[in-house]
Amino acid sequence: MHHLAKIRRGTVLLVLVLLTAGAVSGYVLLNPRRTWEQTPTYIIDDRGQASISDNDGGLGATIAAITSNDAWNGAGAGTVIEATAGSVAGFTLGDNVPMLNFEDPTGACDGSCLAATFTGFYVTSGRGRNRTTYIVDADIVTNTAYDWTSESEPDGCSGEFFIEGVQVHEIGHALGLGHTSVAGATMYPSVAACDNGPATIAADDIAGIVDLYGSSGGGGGGGGSCTLGQPGDSCTSNSQCCSGKCRGPNGNKTCR
């Protein structure tokens, strides 16, 4: 389970996770490496989030954010996430029906936890180079003990947490990404209250999702092609390449 948690240090939030893969720098993939076999359609809690005072409790804002070309669908890997409003009355972990719940019926996200993604549901087949691992479910829950806001809320933000940025981050986990050490990226493990920056993915996030899902060249849902380094372009880190692979000796690395 991956979760976003608040720590008592001003308005800083810390994402605490138990990752089995680590990185010194750049994006991190969950271990084992895994993707969805087909584009998942998330059911987004049609009750909305009770503390958000726009016209639907942040429902529309959340759907728009997680499917936006500013987020994962705009990375150049095609449409990697779809979403629709619906009932979460049948919310069940591991039932192969991915849901984003604006509450937490599991009780797993309490205390300093803001939101959590259950990433442990996947299947593996084959051996060696033919080994593939596919995600089959990755439900998301939200802690109602905190005050939330959205870009659509008319009274702005005051000590609240943007539902869009937090849920775009959680969807990143659901798609197979861990936490990065690159500051300013959506998958960076901390964010300040009233900072909706994570709703827009950065170059490091793009490199990670393209590594997992490939480059479509045209981007799904109207997304453009990857604007990072192409094969043969000089680079210094994986996050600078569309392939997510920067290889070669120091001072002479190129995208592969």
C-alpha positions in Angstrom: 0.0 0.0 0.0 1.3 3.4 -0.9 0.0 6.4 1.0 0.4 10.2 1.3 0.9 11.3 4.8 1.1 14.6 6.7 3.9 15.2 9.1 4.1 17.9 11.8 6.5 20.3 10.1 4.6 23.3 8.9 2.5 22.5 5.9 4.7 19.9 4.4 3.3 16.5 3.6 5.4 13.4 3.3 4.5 10.4 1.2 5.5 7.3 3.2 5.7 4.0 1.3 7.2 0.6 1.6 9.0 0.3 -1.7 11.0 -2.7 -2.7 12.8 -0.8 -5.4 15.0 2.2 -4.7 16.7 4.9 -6.7 19.5 7.4 -6.1 17.9 9.8 -8.6 15.1 9.8 -11.1 11.9 8.0 -11.4 11.3 4.7 -9.6 9.2 1.8 -10.8 7.3 -0.5 -8.5 8.9 -3.9 -8.0 8.2 -6.2 -9.7 7.9 -4.0 -12.7 4.2 -4.0 -13.7 1.7 -2.4 -16.0 -2.0 -2.7 -16.8 -2.5 -5.0 -19.8 -5.4 -2.8 -21.0 -6.2 0.8 -20.1 -8.1 0.8 -16.8 -11.3 2.7 -16.3 -11.5 4.0 -12.7 -14.8 4.4 -11.0 -14.6 7.7 -9.2 -16.8 8.1 -6.1 -19.9 9.9 -7.2 -20.6 11.2 -3.7 -17.7 13.6 -4.0 -15.5 14.7 -1.1 -17.6 16.2 1.6 -15.3 19.1 2.5 -15.0 20.4 -1.0 -17.5 23.2 -1.7 -17.6 23.2 -5.5 -20.8 22.0 -7.2 -20.0 18.2 -6.9 -17.5 17.8 -4.1 -14.5 17.7 -6.4 -15.8 14.8 -8.5 -15.5 16.6 -11.8 -12.2 18.2 -10.9 -10.7 14.8 -10.0 -11.9 13.1 -13.2 -10.6 16.0 -15.3 -7.3 16.0 -13.5 -6.4 12.4 -13.6 -7.4 12.0 -17.3 -6.0 15.3 -18.4 -3.2 15.7 -20.9 -1.4 17.7 -18.2 -1.2 14.4 -16.3 -0.6 10.8 -17.4 -2.5 10.7 -20.6 -0.3 13.6 -21.9 3.0 11.9 -21.4 3.2 10.5 -25.0 2.4 6.9 -24.0 -1.2 7.1 -25.2 -4.3 6.9 -23.0 -3.1 5.1 -19.9 -6.0 6.0 -17.6 -9.7 6.5 -18.1 -12.3 7.5 -15.4 -16.0 7.7 -14.9 -18.3 8.8 -12.0 -20.0 5.9 -10.3 -21.1 4.2 -7.1 -18.4 2.8 -4.8 -20.9 1.0 -2.6 -19.4 -2.3 -3.7 -15.8 -1.2 -2.9 -13.7 -4.4 -2.5 -9.9 -4.7 -2.6 -8.6 -7.1 -5.2 -11.9 -7.5 -7.1 -10.4 -6.3 -10.4 -12.7 -3.2 -10.4 -10.4 -0.2 -9.8 -12.1 2.5 -7.7 -11.2 5.9 -6.2 -13.0 6.3 -3.0 -13.4 9.8 -1.4 -13.7 8.0 2.0 -11.7 5.1 3.5 -13.9 2.1 4.2 -10.7 0.0 4.9 -9.5 2.1 7.8 -6.0 1.8 6.4 -5.5 5.5 5.9 -5.7 7.1 9.3 -3.5 9.4 11.4 -1.2 11.3 9.2 -2.2 9.5 6.0 -4.0 11.6 3.4 -4.7 9.1 0.6 -3.5 5.6 -0.1 -3.3 3.3 -3.1 -3.4 -0.5 -2.7 -0.7 -1.7 -5.2 -0.4 -5.3 -4.3 -2.9 -6.8 -6.8 -1.1 -8.2 -9.9 -0.5 -11.4 -11.8 2.7 -12.8 -13.3 3.1 -15.3 -16.1 6.0 -16.7 -18.1 9.6 -17.0 -17.3 12.8 -15.2 -18.0 12.5 -12.7 -20.8 8.9 -13.8 -21.4 7.9 -13.0 -17.9 5.1 -10.4 -17.7 3.4 -8.9 -14.7 0.1 -7.1 -15.0 -1.8 -5.0 -12.5 -5.4 -6.3 -12.0 -6.6 -3.8 -9.3 -5.3 -0.7 -7.5 -8.0 0.9 -5.4 -7.5 4.3 -3.8 -8.9 5.6 -0.5 -9.0 9.1 0.9 -8.8 10.3 4.6 -11.8 12.4 5.5 -10.1 13.7 8.6 -8.5 16.4 6.5 -10.0 19.4 4.7 -9.8 19.3 0.9 -10.2 21.8 -1.9 -10.3 21.8 -5.7 -9.4 24.3 -8.4 -13.2 24.7 -8.9 -13.9 25.7 -5.3 -14.9 29.4 -5.4 -13.3 30.5 -2.1 -9.7 29.5 -2.9 -7.4 27.5 -0.6 -6.5 28.0 3.0 -4.6 25.2 4.7 -6.4 22.6 2.6 -5.1 19.9 0.3 -5.8 19.9 -3.4 -7.7 16.8 -4.4 -6.5 17.0 -8.0 -2.7 16.9 -7.2 -3.0 14.2 -4.5 -5.1 11.9 -6.7 -2.9 12.4 -9.8 0.0 11.3 -7.6 -2.0 8.3 -6.4 -2.9 7.3 -9.9 0.8 7.4 -10.7 1.2 4.6 -8.1 -1.8 2.8 -9.6 -0.1 2.8 -13.0 3.2 1.3 -11.6 5.3 4.2 -10.4 7.0 4.6 -7.1 8.5 7.7 -5.6 11.2 9.8 -7.3 13.9 11.9 -5.8 13.4 14.7 -8.4 12.0 17.7 -6.7 9.0 19.2 -8.5 7.8 15.9 -10.1 4.3 14.6 -9.4 5.8 11.4 -7.9 8.1 13.4 -5.5 7.3 12.2 -2.0 6.3 15.6 -0.5 3.9 18.5 -1.3 2.8 21.6 0.6 -0.8 22.4 1.5 -2.5 24.6 -1.2 0.1 23.4 -3.8 -1.6 21.8 -6.7 1.6 21.4 -8.7 1.5 17.6 -8.7 -1.6 17.8 -10.9 0.7 18.5 -13.8 3.4 15.9 -14.5 7.0 16.8 -15.0 9.7 15.5 -17.2 10.7 12.8 -14.7 7.1 11.6 -14.5 6.9 11.5 -18.3 10.1 9.4 -18.5 8.7 7.0 -15.9 5.4 6.4 -17.6 6.9 6.1 -21.0 9.4 3.5 -19.6 6.4 1.5 -18.5 3.9 2.0 -21.3 6.1 3.0 -24.3 5.8 6.0 -26.6 2.8 6.1 -28.9 4.3 9.0 -30.9 0.9 10.7 -30.9 -0.3 10.4 -27.4 -3.6 9.0 -26.2 -6.7 11.2 -25.9 -5.2 14.0 -27.9 -1.8 14.0 -26.1 1.3 15.0 -28.0 4.4 13.0 -28.6 7.1 13.0 -26.0 9.2 16.1 -26.1 12.2 14.7 -24.2 15.4 13.4 -25.7 15.2 10.9 -28.6 17.6 8.0 -29.3 21.1 9.5 -29.9 20.5 12.8 -28.1 22.9 13.7 -25.4 21.7 13.3 -21.8 22.9 13.1 -18.2 20.0 11.3 -16.6 17.1 8.9 -17.4 14.6 11.6 -16.8 15.8 13.5 -19.9 15.0 10.7 -22.4 11.6 9.6 -23.8 12.7 6.0 -23.4 13.8 6.6 -19.8 17.2 5.2 -20.7 20.3 7.4 -20.6 23.3 5.2 -21.2 27.1 5.6 -21.8 30.2 6.8 -20.0 30.1 10.0 -17.9 30.3 13.0 -20.2 29.2 11.1 -23.2 25.8 9.6 -22.4 23.0 9.4 -24.9 19.4 8.5 -24.9 18.8 4.9 -26.1 
